[in-house]
Amino acid sequence: MRSYLPHYISRLMNILNMRLLEQLRSYRVTIRQFRILQMLDARRVATIGEIAADTVIEQSVVSRIIDQLERDGLARRRRRPGQRSLVEVRLTPRGTACYREVVPHALRIVEDAVGELSMHERATLQTLLSRMFETVTRPFEPWKRLGDEPPAPR
């Protein structure tokens, strides 16, 4: 397992999430709720599908989390004007305030995690992780990795 990259990434995320969850408990916010608050703060408004894609959380789960955020007064939904079939989600003023109170805690956790890295190493890590993310979010085409031809259409 020592050389299995997904194992290390998973362990790292679990540790960072556990530390963040300790801070979030007093705000009564879960990790997934925080990720959605974070995304909505950045985008200002998004559909359930956009939130699911950006946070990499299943759409049905996002919908339930939005229900929770609405119940707690942190977010609200409304039909998109002119496109009634689309539902937009945005933070309420209370949701924005809650998110902004939590951000310094989250940033301290990240800073602690990368504290031993030089600025160059941090930039390199960010670049490498961004490239990996772009790669894994492309459609999976295993034949390209193996040098084979794509499967024949049926």
BELSUL-V946125 format. One record per residue. N is the residue number from 1. RES is the residue in one small letter. NEAR is the number of other ideal C-beta (glycine too) atoms within 8 Angstrom. D_CENTER is the distance of its C-alpha to the mean C-alpha in Angstrom with 2 decimals. Layout:
N RES NEAR D_CENTER
N RES NEAR D_CENTER
This chain:
1 m 4 25.67
2 r 3 25.96
3 s 4 25.46
4 y 7 22.73
5 l 6 19.63
6 p 6 17.12
7 h 8 18.83
8 y 8 18.35
9 i 8 14.66
10 s 8 14.24
11 r 8 16.59
12 l 9 14.99
13 m 8 11.53
14 n 8 13.70
15 i 8 15.79
16 l 11 13.22
17 n 9 11.65
18 m 8 15.32
19 r 9 16.21
20 l 13 13.56
21 l 10 14.58
22 e 7 18.12
23 q 12 17.44
24 l 15 15.58
25 r 7 18.48
26 s 5 20.86
27 y 9 18.68
28 r 6 18.36
29 v 10 14.56
30 t 8 12.53
31 i 9 9.38
32 r 10 7.73
33 q 13 9.69
34 f 14 8.67
35 r 10 4.92
36 i 16 6.91
37 l 17 9.56
38 q 9 7.86
39 m 12 7.06
40 l 17 10.56
41 d 11 12.17
42 a 6 11.50
43 r 9 12.60
44 r 6 15.08
45 v 7 15.32
46 a 12 13.66
47 t 10 14.78
48 i 12 13.38
49 g 7 13.23
50 e 9 11.36
51 i 16 8.66
52 a 13 8.73
53 a 7 8.82
54 d 9 6.11
55 t 11 3.37
56 v 5 6.09
57 i 11 7.69
58 e 6 11.42
59 q 8 12.95
60 s 6 15.45
61 v 10 13.12
62 v 14 11.24
63 s 9 14.85
64 r 8 15.87
65 i 13 13.18
66 i 14 14.31
67 d 8 17.80
68 q 9 17.20
69 l 13 15.87
70 e 11 18.91
71 r 6 21.20
72 d 7 20.29
73 g 7 20.81
74 l 13 17.37
75 a 14 16.65
76 r 7 19.04
77 r 8 19.45
78 r 6 22.25
79 r 8 23.66
80 r 10 23.34
81 p 4 26.84
82 g 4 28.62
83 q 7 26.18
84 r 6 26.60
85 s 3 24.84
86 l 8 21.44
87 v 9 19.82
88 e 11 17.93
89 v 13 15.76
90 r 10 15.93
91 l 11 15.95
92 t 10 19.40
93 p 6 21.09
94 r 8 20.59
95 g 14 16.80
96 t 10 16.79
97 a 8 19.17
98 c 12 17.26
99 y 14 14.04
100 r 8 16.40
101 e 8 18.21
102 v 14 15.34
103 v 8 14.05
104 p 7 17.18
105 h 10 16.66
106 a 11 13.18
107 l 8 14.80
108 r 8 17.79
109 i 12 15.99
110 v 9 14.55
111 e 8 18.02
112 d 7 19.70
113 a 8 17.88
114 v 9 18.92
115 g 6 22.14
116 e 3 24.42
117 l 8 23.25
118 s 5 25.22
119 m 6 23.82
120 h 6 24.64
121 e 8 22.86
122 r 10 19.67
123 a 8 19.93
124 t 8 20.74
125 l 10 17.83
126 q 8 15.41
127 t 8 17.47
128 l 8 17.60
129 l 8 13.92
130 s 8 13.42
131 r 8 16.37
132 m 8 15.25
133 f 8 11.98
134 e 8 14.33
135 t 7 16.74
136 v 6 14.82
137 t 5 13.41
138 r 7 17.07
139 p 3 19.24
140 f 4 20.57
141 e 8 24.21
142 p 6 25.66
143 w 10 29.10
144 k 6 28.06
145 r 6 27.30
146 l 6 30.60
147 g 5 32.69
148 d 5 33.78
149 e 4 34.29
150 p 6 31.96
151 p 5 33.25
152 a 4 36.01
153 p 3 35.28
154 r 2 36.78
